[in-house]
Amino acid sequence: MTIRRRDFLKVAGAAALADVMPRVARSADSAGVYDLERFGNARILHMTDTHAQLLPVYFREPSVNLGIGAMQGRPPHFVGRAFLDRFAIKPDGADAYAFTFLDFEKSAGRFGKLGGFSHLKTLIERLRSDVGPQRSLLLDGGDSWQGTGLANAMQGADMVEAANLLGIEAMTGHWEFTYGEKALRANLERFKGEFLAQNVFLSEEAAFNDAKAFDSASRRVFKPAIIREIGGHRVAVIGQAFPYVPIAHPKRFTPDWSFGIRDEELQKLVNSLRNNDKVDAVLLLSHNGMDVDLKLAGRVTGIDVILGGHTHDAVPQPVPVTNSGGTTLVTNAGSNGKFLGVLDLELTKGRLSDVRYRLLPVFSELLKPDAAMQALIEKMRSSRAAAYADEIATSDRLLYRRGNFGGTVDQLICDALRGEFDAEIALSPGFRWGPSLLPGQPMTMEDVLSETAISYPETYLQGMTGGQIKDILEDVCDNLFNADPYHQQGGDMVRVGGLSYTCTPAESVGRRISDLKLDNGRPLEAGKSYRVAGWASVNEQKGMPVWDVLAKHLRSGKSGDRRDSGVTLKGVENNPGMAGQG
């Protein structure tokens, strides 16, 4: 297909018009920043990784998002000023606030919260009406039904209602699987759209026992793709679920299902859609993570655009990848409802001839909330509103999570684990979801749950040798910085409390972690056993939920550990994915 250079330069710059408006003057009437030039004959709207955030949020983007080896200097591995330069975004404006961590606290006061389903609904309806009936399609890249206390308590059922009202027509999944097959299938019965996953198959034993599947002959558990007529043309959408569900999460949630990238099966499916179904365009709705999608785009031919998610990377411009069959564009649309991807296609018979892409920040103060969605949200939250509004503490600093090596939210969790269990060391998983809180902002039980609400929240205390602790750090680090993206599973480095270490990301496996020391300065001894507390283990645990541990710690009023992540980085000088130790 022909891709014009000017289309890659079309960023979400329209939103930058908000920079000239004082905050007090901004309102829904000034939402002309979302007036997009009409282009093409089909519009695809893409959201991903909202993590059940029904209300607008603050969410600080990372100051460390390292690309190593071939990934260095390549999107999505830019942060801060390097990000602004790479994508031609002016400093100190609304886009700089949305896409980077720079001056986050100051800019949050100027531009407010982003996202929220009632605001997304307004924007989506506007963008759909701009192109007319039967000319748009709304897609969800997954991680939408998990991430809050409400979603966890209802096992995603609340988010199904919100997704239906929003008008999502197809989605794929990741954390949705962690509710288990029974709850997932119950949600899918109520979901009015299509759940797509070409890469989830029955295990041999499950197939022998006639376990439920979309296609028993191929053993595919879910529908792999849909074909929709948009603007008079046939567009295929293939679903690609998170490939590593049974590895990253307890296998007991999906014991009968086998996951994987499965690019060979994907290639066969693309060929069939092209040759047998005669579609005019093929889109991959992916939850692989961006580095994985970039590699896949070079291996699988016939995909026009990959609409990506999982790694929470907000990338304003598509990345073109050349393969033996032509060019595939790779996108990634951020997280927490902060962004909406708008992909306008110019379709001709049998091919995609031109494309325009924008990643729009969803500034809640520029969009009048949709009344029906707002009423639904209030209804769903009503029974728990009082409990969730319970103020536990006041944030004494900026609380955030996203970053390769540390976040202040995770420091709080590690403090709580060490205090509750009298542990020498604490480990907290490097999840990328969880909103940010500004200094002086009340921290409620709802906020605590938005950082911890998973279906396996049990805490633990166990003895580990120094050697075992180093092995854990090496294993997670290899997952994050493996030279082969197909060996990366997403997420950030496990957070540590009571421990410091040096990390050399570009080193080989088993050689990245060194100089491990306890808080007292003593070296971690390989053969010595230490008391280690943690949570979110893939092995079943019996301890109290981590949200109760964190809430108890916050209520105690104990001052938190104000030190940084405890990680010293080596070999990352001049890396555009490095602007701080976060």
Secondary structure, DSSP 8 states (H G I E B T S, - for coil): ----HHHHT--SGGGGGGGGS-GGG--GGGGGGG-----SSEEEEEE---TT--S-BB----SB----GGGTTSTT---HHHHHHHTT--TTSHHHHHH--TTHHHHHHHH--B--HHHHHHHHHHHHHHH-TTSEEEEE-S--S-SSHHHHHTTTHHHHHHHHHHT--EE--SGGGGG-HHHHHHHHHH-SSEEB-TT-EE-HHHHHTT---SBTTTTBSSB-EEEEEETTEEEEEEEE--TTHHHHS-GGGSTTEE----HHHHHHHHHHHHHTS--SEEEEEE-S-HHHHHHHHHHS-S--EEEE-SS--B-SS-EEEEETTEEEEEEEB-STT-EEEEEEEEEETTEEEEEEEEEEE-BGGGS---HHHHHHHHHHHGGGHHHHT-EEEE-SS-B---SSS--HHHHHHHHHHHHHHT-SEEEEEE-----BB-TT-EEEHHHHHHHH--S--BEEEEEEEHHHHHHHHHHHHHHHH-SSGGG---SEEEEEESEEEEE-TTS-TT-SEEEEEETTS-B--TTSEEEEEEE--SS---S-BHHHHHHHHHHHT-----S--SEEE-S-TT-TTBSS--
